[in-house]
């Protein structure tokens, strides 16, 4: 039986953490807040690297100079995550010739797990779609998805036409949607795709993490 780990190793998927947002509602850079004893950025980088074999951070140049991360300058800072996704795909084309798939996650999703990301990668490697994306009760989750490198031209064309919403650009691609039956087993806390937009979200995440730790003791 071929394991998800073996598929991942054979595929050599590129991994990216999207950290180009301004964190306006949060009030400070949320990628640098502490969660489970480390910065959220560090935690997300470790998760993505474990699932994809490599990780780079997409963010404005100089933002994380003091962090031990491989930073790629966002070509369109302050233009939203679609520009970051395109930046990552263009970087893959330059860095790794022939690389087909890219795992991309937002920096502010504290309850993602390595097991789920490995499942997502394995699903992408076996797919003929251009983007493999989960769908939760809140809709598509494009900031936790796998993108085919060759989709960059279509996304770039949409961006050049003024499209900024990731889901609107995705509609131009062949999508494979992973419904709840594919990801629910990884969502023990009911927060797999939850992201932190405000200080209140952060405090709620810390409380939930504390309860998880208490139950595990």
C-alpha positions in Angstrom: 0.0 0.0 0.0 1.3 3.5 -1.0 1.2 5.8 2.0 0.4 9.5 1.9 4.0 10.1 3.1 5.4 8.2 0.2 3.2 10.1 -2.3 4.3 13.4 -0.7 8.0 12.4 -0.9 7.7 11.4 -4.6 5.8 14.5 -5.5 8.1 17.1 -3.8 5.4 19.6 -3.4 6.4 23.2 -2.7 5.1 24.7 0.5 4.2 28.3 1.3 2.8 30.3 4.2 0.9 33.4 3.2 1.8 36.2 5.6 1.4 39.4 3.6 -1.7 40.8 5.3 -1.8 44.0 7.2 -3.5 42.6 10.3 -5.6 45.8 10.6 -8.4 44.3 12.7 -5.9 42.5 14.9 -3.9 45.6 15.7 -0.5 44.0 15.5 1.2 41.4 13.3 -0.8 38.3 14.1 1.9 36.0 12.6 4.2 37.0 15.5 1.8 36.4 18.4 2.6 33.4 20.6 0.6 30.2 20.3 1.5 26.9 22.0 4.8 28.4 23.1 6.0 29.8 19.7 5.0 32.3 17.2 2.1 31.5 15.0 4.4 32.0 11.9 6.9 29.5 13.2 4.2 27.0 14.0 2.7 27.3 10.5 6.0 27.0 8.8 6.8 23.8 10.7 3.4 22.3 9.7 3.7 23.2 6.0 7.3 21.9 5.9 6.3 18.6 7.4 3.6 18.1 4.8 5.3 19.5 1.7 9.0 19.0 2.4 9.8 22.7 2.1 8.4 26.0 3.1 8.8 29.7 2.1 6.9 32.7 3.5 5.3 35.1 1.2 5.3 38.6 2.7 6.5 42.2 2.0 10.3 42.4 1.9 11.9 43.0 5.3 8.8 42.2 7.4 10.3 39.1 9.0 14.0 39.8 8.7 14.5 38.7 12.3 12.8 35.4 11.9 14.4 32.2 10.8 12.3 31.8 7.7 12.9 31.7 4.0 11.1 34.8 2.8 9.9 35.6 -0.8 8.9 39.1 -1.4 5.2 39.6 -2.2 5.1 41.1 -5.7 1.8 42.9 -4.9 1.9 44.0 -1.2 -1.4 45.2 0.2 -3.4 43.7 -2.7 -4.7 40.8 -0.8 -3.9 37.0 -0.8 -4.4 36.5 -4.5 -1.3 38.4 -5.2 0.6 36.3 -2.7 -0.7 33.1 -4.3 0.5 34.3 -7.7 3.8 35.3 -6.2 4.3 31.8 -4.9 3.4 30.1 -8.1 5.8 32.3 -10.1 8.5 31.6 -7.5 8.0 27.8 -8.0 8.4 28.2 -11.8 11.7 29.9 -11.2 13.1 27.8 -8.4 12.0 24.3 -9.3 11.6 23.4 -12.9 8.7 21.1 -13.6 7.2 21.3 -10.1 3.5 20.7 -10.4 1.9 21.3 -7.0 2.0 24.0 -4.2 0.6 23.7 -0.7 -0.5 27.2 0.5 -1.9 28.1 3.9 -2.6 31.4 5.6 -0.4 32.3 8.6 -3.4 32.6 11.0 -5.0 29.1 11.1 -3.8 27.8 14.5 -5.8 24.5 14.5 -4.5 23.0 11.2 -2.8 19.7 11.6 0.0 17.9 9.9 -2.2 14.9 9.2 -4.8 17.0 7.4 -2.2 18.8 5.3 -0.6 15.5 4.3 -4.0 14.3 3.2 -4.6 17.5 1.2 -1.2 17.1 -0.5 -1.9 13.4 -1.3 -5.3 14.4 -2.8 -3.7 17.0 -5.0 -1.0 14.7 -6.3 -3.6 12.2 -7.4 -5.8 14.9 -9.0 -6.0 16.3 -12.5 -7.5 19.6 -11.2 -5.7 23.0 -11.1 -6.6 23.6 -7.5 -7.7 21.2 -4.8 -9.6 23.0 -2.0 -11.7 22.0 1.0 -15.2 23.2 1.6 -16.4 23.8 5.1 -19.7 25.0 6.5 -18.5 28.5 5.6 -17.8 27.8 2.0 -14.5 27.2 0.1 -11.3 27.5 2.0 -8.8 28.8 -0.6 -6.2 29.8 2.0 -5.7 26.1 2.9 -5.4 24.6 -0.6 -3.1 23.0 -3.2 -2.5 25.0 -6.4 -1.1 23.6 -9.6 1.9 25.7 -10.8 0.5 25.9 -14.3 -2.6 27.7 -13.1 -0.5 30.9 -12.6 -1.2 32.3 -16.1 -4.9 32.1 -15.6 -4.7 33.6 -12.1 -2.4 36.3 -13.4 -4.8 37.2 -16.1 -7.7 37.5 -13.6 -5.5 39.7 -11.4 -4.5 41.9 -14.2 -8.2 42.4 -15.0 -8.8 43.7 -11.5 -10.0 40.5 -9.8 -8.8 40.5 -6.1 -11.1 37.9 -4.5 -9.4 34.5 -4.5 -12.6 32.6 -4.9 -13.5 34.7 -8.0 -10.2 33.8 -9.6 -10.5 30.2 -8.6 -13.7 29.9 -10.6 -11.6 30.2 -13.8 -9.7 27.0 -12.8 -10.5 23.3 -12.8 -11.4 22.7 -9.1 -11.5 19.6 -7.1 -13.5 20.3 -3.9 -12.9 18.2 -0.8 -16.1 18.1 1.3 -16.6 17.3 5.0 -16.2 13.5 4.4 -12.6 14.1 3.4 -11.5 16.4 6.3 -13.8 15.9 9.2 -11.7 13.2 10.9 -8.9 15.7 11.3 -11.2 18.3 13.0 -11.5 17.1 16.6 -11.8 20.6 17.9 -14.4 21.7 15.3 -12.0 24.6 14.3 -9.8 23.1 11.6 -10.2 26.1 9.2 -10.7 28.7 11.9 -8.6 31.8 11.4 -7.7 34.7 13.7 -8.8 38.1 12.6 -9.2 40.0 15.9 -7.7 40.0 19.4 -10.9 38.4 20.5 -10.3 35.5 18.1 -6.8 35.1 19.5 -8.1 35.0 23.1 -10.7 32.4 22.1 -8.0 30.3 20.4 -5.9 30.4 23.5 -8.8 29.3 25.7 -9.6 26.4 23.4 -5.9 25.4 23.3 -5.9 25.4 27.1 -9.0 23.2 27.3 -7.4 20.8 24.8 -4.3 20.5 26.9 -6.4 19.9 30.1 -8.4 17.1 28.4 -5.2 15.4 27.2 -3.6 15.3 30.7 
